[in-house]
């Protein structure tokens, strides 16, 4: 008697949702830049990725993390 083989259903990867930066987000980022807060800590607080924060800082022309 042949065994039935089940195909495992893989979950689709979570789609990222882009949230635009508000004026308050930009203000917060500038304050953290001056305070030299670690990027990982800012990312947790703002619920954004480190990469997104670095990209925004680059566009704003402010230093963040090791880019000083």
Buried (B, 14 or more C-beta within 10 A) or exposed (E): EEEEEEEEEEEEEEEEEEEEBEEEBBEBBBEBBEEEBEBEEBBEEBEBEBEBBBEBBEEBEBEBBEEE
